[in-house]
Amino acid sequence: MTAEPMLPAEKVNRVAGLLADRVRQYDATRDNRAAFAYTYFRLTTTLATALDKGTPVFHDPPWVAELCETLASAYFRAMDSTDAWLAGRRGGSADEVEPTDLPDSIPKPWRDVYAASSVRRSYLLEDVLFSMMAHISYDLPGALRHMAASTDVRGHIADFQRMNDVLASCIDTVQDDLSARYITGLGELDKLFTRSDELLTNYGIRVARGLAWYNCDRLMDPDSTEDASRSIGNSTAAFISEIRAPDDWKLRTGLWVLRRLIPDRRHWPAASAPLA
């Protein structure tokens, strides 16, 4: 007797389950990657609920589920490669590293993210912002390009926009729950991130994912593939630099002072704490 194929909502829930496993793993080892894994888990469960309820009405739910799976696979590969590197490294994840310390098996944006999160004065919100940037600006165009080899991606732009609407609509709630789970005084950190935390807003999610669609088109155009690959490979490092070392010396100095006045305030949930 053959098993019945999984429904789109079930496939997305399966991805959410794998993300939940990552959250528990990173929480247990107090790995700074936990905050983004939790954010990603919550966004994915929201998408699964939308598919299950049929609100909004997607034209091609299986395509939506496939994109979710393909995109998550890119994230899991990057994290697995990072784990493999950490397993063979003296000191584990305790030491500060440079992007060049990490192997090429990890995509450059994720090397940039891991190195940025390893510094002493790294904030939880930074960990989420930098990871979100790598995942949307680098992984998402690549996932769309991969799917374009077998499906008409451009014909699914309406469903892609519906996905954007679903994910953007819950980002404020997710950020509140992120704060409750991992950090005390998230409002204080707004002093550091007032120029750069738009990515974790309703509008920011829509814009970032829309740019990813555009960059997928660039990747598929032979005349722009090389430039597009270089651009999306470097965009996360540029984003990190914009936050950590802005060009304006007055702003750079002010941020340097604030970093020494405002503690990280990161805390870790109990092992029994529910994820949602």
Beta strands, then each sheet from edge to edge (+ up, - down):
end
